[in-house]
Amino acid sequence: MELFENERCDEVNDRLRLIQRTDGLTFGTDALLLAAYIGGGYKSAVELGGGTGIVSMLAATREKAARVLCAEVQPEFAELIRRNIELNSLRDKITVHEGDIRDLTPEREAELVFSNPPYMKTDTGRANLSGAKNIARHEVFGSIADFTTAAARLVKYGGDAVFVYRTDRACDLIYEMRRARLEPKRLTLVYADAKSEPSMLLVEGRRGGGVGLKLTRPLIIYTDPTHTAYGMDMEYIMNTGYFPKEFYR
């Protein structure tokens, strides 16, 4: 497939070929862990904010969801997702919705919604020179409340919603999940190494679920301060595409 200016194509996990824009957010640990945190066996799923489409593609190739609707507001990235789907022969498993997640109303409720939502308020942080990166990182097209509200609207009663987010906004995420009646049921803190503070969290909520949160052991990515050796749990994730079974409910 032809590459355009400011694009590159990499082979990533599961031997997927991924076209990425050099002026946009590229495939990183947060997306990888979000895809791995999702359990299996879902018939239908929705991703809110697809970016390159990598999390939807990993969910599809690992058969975690039979069908995925990948929603992306930026037209250039919606088209990029379509090209990545075509490049990896996944058009029978993934469809793209180009538009604002606040207006998304599919005909049928999904069993799963997942998202790596923007984590910075529009009035905080240094605005990136790239408009694409700025939109991906800042709440330009929806606050965390908009993302949790959309997730609750799109997922069926008893269905799951999975998020990856920054720890400094953990209270905002948990509050908005509960307000949207997505009761947090499973939460994992992620550390770069044993001496670092947690850098992100993963949380799974259930629409209409009862009170009761499983706080897993932490995920420590590296065993050394130079970040060259993966920990045992991270090795498992890299090899299988799932977290170890103890991390699930």
N, C-alpha and C positions, 0 to 999 in steps of 0.2 A: 504494500500500500504506500502511496506517495506521501512523503512528509513535507509539511509546509515550513515556512520560516519560523524560527523559535520553537521547533518541535524536535523531540528525540523519541526513539523507540527502544524500550528495554525489555528484557525477559525477566519476569519477576516470579513470585511464588506460583506453584502449580503449573509452571512452564507457560504462563500467560504472557502474551506480548502486549505491552502497554505503551501507547503513544501518550507522551506527556508534553505539556507546554513549559518551556523554560521560564516564562513570565507568570506562571501560576503555581499553586501548591502542588508538590510532587508526592508520590507514594511514600508514606512514612510509617513509623511505628504505631501511631494512633490508629490508622486505617487497618493495618495488619492485625492489631489486637482486637479491634472491633469485630472484624470478620471471624476471628478465632473464638471470640466470646459467645457468639451466637450458637445456640444448640442446633440440632438437626431435626428433620422430619416435617418442616413446615410446607404446606401446599402453596401458600401465597405470601408475598412480602412486599413491603414498600420501603425504599430508601429515600430519606429526606435530605437533599443536598448531595448529589452524586459526584461532583468534581470530575474525575477522570472515569468514574464508573468501576473502579477497582474493587470496592467492597461488594457491590452487587455481583460482579463477575466471580469473585471468590466464593460468595454464597451459592452461586449457581453451579460452579464447577465442582464444589465439594458436596453438592446435593443437599445443602442445608435448607434450600427453598426451591420448590419446583418451578415457580414463576416469580419474577421480581419486576416491580415497576420502579424505575429509577427516576426520581424527580430532580430537575436542575433548573435554576432560574436564569442563569447566564447562557444566552443563545450559543456562544462560541464553545462553551463546555458541554452543552447538550449535544451539539454536533460532534464534539470529540468523543463523547460516550457512545454515540451511534457508530462511529468509525471503529472504536475499540471492540464493540460488540460484533461488528462485521468481521474484524480482523481475527477474532477468536471463535468465530462460528457459533455465537450464542444468541442469535436473533430469535430462536424458538423458545428461549428461556427468559430473556430480558427485553422489556420495552422501555422507552424513554418518554417521560412527560416533561415538556419544556414549559415552565411557568412557575409562578410563585406558590410555595407550599401552603400559604395561607388560603389559597383558592382551590386547592386540590380536593376533589370529591369523587373518587372512583365509584363505579357502580356497585362493587361488592366490598365488604370489609375484609381486610387482610388478617391473616393469623399472626403476622409479625411486622413490626415497623422498626427500623434501625436508622441511626443518624450519628454523624460526627458534626454537630452544629457549630456555627461561629461562636467563639468563646470570649470575644472582646466587645464591650459596649462601644457604640459609635463615638463617644466622647472621651475614650481612654486609649492609651497606647499610641505609638508613633505610626501614622498612616503610611502604608507602603507606597512606593512610587508606582507600583503596578496596580491598576484598578481591579484586576482579577483577584490578586492576593488580598487586597483590602476588603473586597466583598466576602471572600472565603473566610477571613478571620474576624471580621466585624459584623455586628448585627444590623447590616444594611437592609436586608430583606427578611427580617424577622428576629425577634428576641428569643431567648430560651423559652419564654412563656408561649410564644407563637409555635415553636417546634413541638413542645409537649402537648399543646392544645391540638395541633394538627395530628400528632401521633394518636392521641385519644380518639379523635374523630375517625381516623382511618382504620384502626385496629378493632377487631371484634371483641365482644365481652369475653373475658377469659384469655384473650390473646396477649402477646408479649411486646414490649417496647425496650430496645437496648440502645444505650447511649455511651459514647466516650466523651470525656469533658475534662477541663482543667480543674485541679484541686482547689484553687483559690476561689472558684465559683461553685463549689460543691453544694453549699447551702441553697443557692439560687436554683440549681437543678433539682435537688430533692424536694424543695418547697413547691416548685412548679409541677413536678410529677404528681405529687399528692393532690395539688389543687385541681389537676386534670383527671384525677381518679386513676392514675397509673401508679399503683402502690409499689414502692421499691421492695423487691424480693431477694435480690442478690447484688452484692457490691464488692469490688476488688480495687484496692489501691495499687498503683504501679510505681516502682522505684527504679531508677537507672542502676543503682548499686546499693549495697547495704548501708553505706554512710550518707547517702543522699536523702533529701526530703522527697516525698511522693510528688511525681510530676503530672500524673493524670489519674483518673478513676474511670472504671467501667461499671455500669449499673444496668440491671434488668428490672423492669417493672411489669406488673400484670394489671390489665384493665379490670377494675372491679375486684381486685385481690384483697384478701384480708391482711391485717397487720401481722408482720413477722418477717424480719430481714435476716438473710444469711450473709454475714460478713466473713468472706473467705480469708485465707492466709494471703499475705501480700505477694504480688508478683515482682520479683527482683530480676531485672533483665540480665545484668552482668555480674560476674563474680569478682571482677578485679577493677581497680580504679581507672585503668586505662581503657576500659570498655572494649576488650578484645575477646573475652571468653564468656559465652552465654551460660546462665544458670541452668539447672536441670529442668525447671518448668519451662523456660524459654526455649530450650532445645526441643522439648516435647512439642511445643506450639509450632516451631519451625518445621518439624518433621511430619506432623499430623494435620495441622490446620485447626486443631481444637486445643482448648485448655485441658489439663489433666482432669479426670472425672471428679476429683474432690472439689473443684471449683463450681460444679453445677448443683442445682437443687435436686 
